[in-house]
Amino acid sequence: MTATNDFWRPRLHLAPWHGSISDPNGLCQFRGTYHIFCQNAPEYPGNADSPHGWGHFASRDLVSWVFLGCQVMPDAPSDRDGAYSGCAFVTDDDIWFYYTGNVRDGDGDGTLSGRLSNQTRMRSYNGINLGPKEVVLGNSGYPAYCSCHVRDPKVWEQDGRMHMMLGARTRLDARGAVLCYASDDGERWGLEGSVTNEGAEFGYMWECPDRIVLGGHEFLGCCPQGTESFEFKCQNVHSAGYFPVRGTILDLMHEDAGLMSVSAPHATSQTAISTGGFVEWDHGFDFYACQTFVDEKDRTLLVGWMSLPHDKNDVRPYDNPTDTWRGALTVPRELTLGANGRILQNPVSEIDALRGGGEEFAGAVTLFPKVADVVLEGVSGDGAVRFGDFLELRISEGVVELAFADDTEGQGRTVRRAWCGDVHDVRVLVDTSILEIYLNGGETVFGTRYFDVAESLVVTADIACERAVAYPMRPIGINYVVDR
């Protein structure tokens, strides 16, 4: 058959009606309503240089959504070249949205000169109606060692003050770092510290900094760009993961203070973080720019972009054959702390509630339509789970490998690996062009897009397990109230 743009449109994942979406932004729940903003180029692909703003999805239950359009557009002098990523800070009375306003100013290269990074606040009494844009921190407030790449504010309250992390790139050695600022009012900010990794550079830019607190332990999330692969980690051109932190993130940041006039952040074992402790959120082909928030049920939820950025130096970017829309987000994943100190990720319970009656199968099951939740319990030994004849999840001696056999379905995706040890269970959320694979209760995750033209999908479990079940899934609902 001939596939169309709608044929590959996800049924379980947020995606645009047209245009392009990427990084999740401004995630929060306020007075019962969930808000997921994301980077949105509404004119893509008709305008390859379409300005990026914040598209807005809203829901009361995480499964029935409305899309309210691109509500934060680069329409002010402070963000004329892009309303970049940011976060939401929820107060008792309203929401403060923080984002980076991007301005290309002058003839510089945009890295060492010629770019303004304006950290901007917008306040809203309901998450929908947004107040005026206020620049609260600009280039003059960044340390001397910073390049023009400073972005993606993450704001929280701790110890009676507000704190803001920003991703950064250094001038001299193109080293990724995270800056930390403090404020008493959310408007005036002063540098209170920073962190980078010890030793050689671990990527040239640490985007999307995040603070995760689980079981009384803090974790520093970030997205290092341009990392080298090591020990099954960082196999994508850009990575997304977290560092476990001793004490608090503020303790870590305060070890490297007083840096406004120095030439580089400290990269010694006393004031830096070890890359050996870096844990990737997702070992698959399509995951980046994730963000977490805590909802009104006190759950820590994570949402990521089901793709990753590429540049002209990449051997081959992963392709998406749809030509009227591009991009999707992961399902919201609930984070919990495992017994070994690793963060576990699993689809939120609202996704579980979409299941229909399960069909137990032995060996293989045919999914029609390609929207299902496939669960293998009591897995033992080595083996494989196959998706059609184009993709395999291979388990062998503690290593799990996700490998495409056909470039038509993979569109440039080839193979990704992770060390898992003994695999006890496998869960696969199957969508029309997306797979999210959860191993060992969510300790290891693989996410990928795929573009198979068949109307059904045969899933084959060539591995010993106590029980294999395929649940049909009711799709989520998206009402595109504003289509722009």
C-alpha positions, -999 to 999 in steps of 0.1 A, spaced: 0 0 0 10 37 -3 14 53 31 2 88 37 9 114 63 -20 103 84 -11 67 81 19 73 104 2 98 127 6 85 163 -25 73 183 -9 73 217 16 102 214 12 139 211 20 151 176 12 182 155 -16 183 129 9 201 107 42 219 113 70 206 135 73 200 172 103 192 193 116 200 229 90 198 257 87 232 275 68 247 304 55 213 318 32 217 347 -2 210 363 -22 240 376 -56 238 393 -61 203 378 -51 211 342 -19 196 327 0 219 304 26 206 279 42 232 258 68 223 232 90 239 206 67 244 176 74 257 140 39 260 128 48 268 92 71 239 86 77 224 60 63 252 38 89 276 54 121 259 62 131 289 84 98 290 102 103 308 136 101 285 166 77 293 195 58 273 221 30 251 210 5 243 237 -13 210 246 -36 210 276 -55 182 293 -74 173 325 -64 136 324 -33 131 303 -53 113 276 -78 138 263 -60 168 249 -66 201 232 -40 219 211 -42 256 216 -18 267 189 16 283 190 10 306 220 45 320 225 58 333 192 91 352 186 73 385 182 93 408 205 127 425 201 140 403 229 132 370 211 129 379 174 149 349 163 132 323 184 114 317 217 136 288 228 131 262 255 122 268 292 101 258 321 71 266 343 73 278 380 39 273 397 29 296 426 -2 295 447 -18 321 424 -4 318 389 23 303 367 56 319 357 69 307 324 107 312 318 123 307 284 153 319 264 147 346 238 171 342 210 184 372 190 211 371 163 227 405 168 255 415 144 279 396 121 294 371 146 292 333 143 265 331 168 287 311 192 314 334 203 297 366 193 266 379 175 239 363 197 219 375 227 204 349 250 176 367 269 161 348 298 125 359 297 95 356 321 58 355 312 31 352 339 -2 336 335 -32 333 359 -45 301 341 -17 287 319 -35 299 287 -37 337 289 -1 350 290 12 383 303 39 405 288 74 394 282 100 405 308 137 400 303 151 390 337 187 380 327 209 388 296 244 384 283 259 408 308 249 385 336 268 354 323 303 345 334 332 357 312 340 322 302 306 316 286 300 316 249 268 330 235 251 296 240 233 300 274 197 287 274 169 266 287 161 279 322 149 255 349 135 273 380 126 260 414 122 271 450 145 257 478 157 270 512 134 301 509 149 313 476 143 308 439 170 291 419 175 289 381 198 265 362 209 274 326 227 252 301 260 267 288 289 263 265 324 277 273 345 298 250 380 284 253 374 246 251 338 243 240 329 225 272 294 219 284 284 233 318 254 243 339 251 277 356 230 283 387 215 316 398 195 327 428 167 353 433 144 365 460 117 377 436 121 357 403 131 389 385 166 399 397 191 370 395 227 366 407 251 338 398 256 314 427 277 286 411 282 263 383 292 227 374 310 209 346 325 174 344 360 165 355 386 158 329 381 160 292 351 177 277 319 157 279 301 174 250 303 210 239 270 222 254 248 209 282 212 218 272 180 214 291 193 212 327 168 197 352 165 189 389 149 156 398 141 147 435 131 111 442 132 94 476 151 123 492 179 120 465 186 147 439 197 141 403 210 166 378 195 161 344 210 176 312 214 170 275 251 170 265 256 178 228 284 162 208 294 135 232 317 105 223 302 70 227 315 49 256 304 18 275 271 16 255 264 52 264 260 83 242 255 64 209 234 92 195 250 124 182 235 142 212 226 126 246 201 130 274 205 117 309 212 124 345 239 125 372 233 112 407 242 140 431 257 137 466 237 160 488 219 186 468 224 203 434 229 236 453 257 220 474 273 209 441 269 243 424 282 262 455 315 244 453 323 264 421 312 299 430 325 334 422 330 328 385 318 360 368 353 371 357 372 338 354 382 322 321 368 287 327 347 268 351 365 244 374 369 209 361 387 192 390 374 162 411 367 186 440 343 208 421 332 188 391 310 158 384 321 124 370 309 113 336 311 77 348 280 83 368 260 96 338 229 75 331 210 79 299 172 82 300 167 63 268 191 41 248 170 42 216 173 62 184 147 89 191 149 107 225 161 141 235 154 174 253 133 159 280 119 177 310 103 167 343 77 182 366 58 172 397 20 170 394 -7 175 419 -6 138 428 30 143 438 42 122 409 74 131 390 66 129 353 90 130 324 82 139 288 108 138 260 110 146 223 108 115 201 137 126 179 170 145 182 187 175 166 211 170 138 236 192 120 255 193 87 283 172 102 261 142 109 267 112 86 230 108 81 202 123 101 173 100 108 146 108 84 108 112 87 89 106 55 59 126 65 58 159 46 31 180 63 40 174 100 70 163 119 78 153 155 61 137 184 65 135 222 69 104 244 40 94 266 43 109 300 66 86 321 63 84 358 97 83 376 104 63 407 136 53 425 147 17 421 163 -3 449 197 0 432 195 38 431 186 39 394 156 59 382 128 37 368 106 50 340 71 37 332 41 51 313 17 69 336 -12 49 349 -36 69 327 -19 52 297 -25 18 314 -62 27 316 -64 28 278 -59 -10 276 -86 -33 263 -89 -70 271 -55 -87 269 -48 -116 244 -23 -141 257 -1 -155 229 26 -180 224 53 -172 199 36 -144 178 7 -120 177 -6 -99 149 -15 -63 158 -42 -47 137 -43 -18 141 -7 -11 152 -17 3 186 -11 -20 215 7 -27 248 27 -59 246 40 -73 279 63 -103 284 65 -114 320 90 -138 336 115 -136 308 146 -158 312 176 -165 291 187 -151 257 164 -145 227 147 -118 206 115 -99 202 109 -92 165 87 -65 149 77 -76 114 108 -85 95 125 -51 99 134 -47 136 147 -69 164 152 -65 201 180 -89 209 189 -101 244 223 -118 247 245 -123 278 233 -92 295 234 -69 264 202 -57 247 204 -46 211 177 -28 191 186 -33 154 169 -24 121 173 -48 93 156 -26 67 165 10 59 130 17 45 114 13 79 144 26 98 151 57 77 187 58 86 184 41 121 207 11 124 215 -3 159 216 8 195 228 -12 225 226 -12 263 239 -32 292 209 -46 312 222 -77 330 195 -103 333 162 -93 316 131 -103 336 104 -84 318 97 -65 286 70 -40 279 65 -24 244 41 4 237 34 0 200 21 30 181 16 35 143 52 49 139 66 48 174 79 21 198 87 27 234 104 -4 250 107 -7 288 129 -34 303 131 -46 339 104 -24 353 116 6 334 153 5 344 163 5 307 143 21 279 146 22 241 125 46 221 124 47 183 104 59 153 97 34 125 79 38 92 65 5 81 38 6 53 20 -25 64 -14 -21 80 -7 -47 106 24 -57 127 35 -92 137 53 -92 170 72 -124 176 86 -134 210 115 -158 204 124 -160 241 114 -180 271 88 -162 293 61 -172 317 34 -151 301 30 -129 269 0 -106 266 -10 -81 239 -35 -54 250 -53 -34 223 -51 3 232 -78 30 229 -61 60 213 -57 93 231 -78 122 219 -64 155 205 -87 183 196 -68 208 174 -87 238 186 -62 262 170 -45 250 139 -16 272 134 
